[in-house]
C-alpha cells in the first residue's frame, strides 16, 4: 500500500510539473442562479478545456457540455479569463429541451490548496422542442483540482 501511494504521489507531481495550468482536472459543484449542478473540467492543453455539467431536479435531468478558451491574466497568479460555448440537453417526464450555451467568466486556483473557484455568466437558448432562453444564469463553481 505504501508503494502504491508513493508511486501515485510521484505520478501526480510529474503530471503537475508537465502542465502549465494550475491544474489539469477538477470536479465539484456549480451554484447557478437557475440550478445547482455537478461540474467536471479537463484541460486539453494550455489554453483549452472542456467542462461538463449535470443537474437534476424533482422531475428531470440536464446535461451541458462546453468548450472553453483560457487567457492568463498575468497580473494575478493563477487567475484566468475564459470564454466558450457548447450545448445542453434536458429531459423530464413530460418534455425535453436541446439548445446552445455560451460562457464567459474568471477562474482562480489557490496555490496552497487544491481548490479551484470560478464565476461565470452562462446564457443559453433552447432550439428544439421547447423554445426559450436563459440569459441570466450566473454561477459560482467550487472544485477540487488535481
Rosetta blueprint (number, residue, H / E / L):
1 X L
2 X H
3 X H
4 X H
5 X H
6 X H
7 X H
8 X H
9 X H
10 X H
11 X H
12 X H
13 X H
14 X H
15 X H
16 X H
17 X H
18 X L
19 X L
20 X L
21 X L
22 X L
23 X L
24 X L
25 X E
26 X E
27 X E
28 X E
29 X E
30 X E
31 X E
32 X E
33 X L
34 X L
35 X L
36 X E
37 X E
38 X E
39 X E
40 X E
41 X E
42 X E
43 X E
44 X L
45 X L
46 X L
47 X L
48 X E
49 X E
50 X E
51 X E
52 X E
53 X E
54 X E
55 X E
56 X E
57 X E
58 X L
59 X L
60 X E
61 X E
62 X E
63 X E
64 X E
65 X E
66 X E
67 X E
68 X E
69 X E
70 X E
71 X E
72 X E
73 X L
74 X L
75 X L
76 X L
77 X L
78 X L
79 X E
80 X E
81 X E
82 X E
83 X E
84 X E
85 X E
86 X E
87 X E
88 X E
89 X E
90 X E
91 X E
92 X E
93 X L
94 X L
95 X L
96 X E
97 X E
98 X E
99 X E
100 X E
101 X E
102 X E
103 X E
104 X E
105 X E
106 X E
107 X E
108 X E
109 X E
110 X L
111 X L
112 X L
113 X L
114 X L
115 X E
116 X E
117 X E
118 X E
119 X E
120 X E
121 X E
122 X L
123 X L
124 X E
125 X E
126 X E
127 X E
128 X E
129 X L
130 X L
131 X L
132 X E
133 X E
134 X E
135 X L
136 X L
137 X L
138 X E
139 X E
140 X E
141 X E
142 X E
143 X E
144 X E
145 X E
146 X L
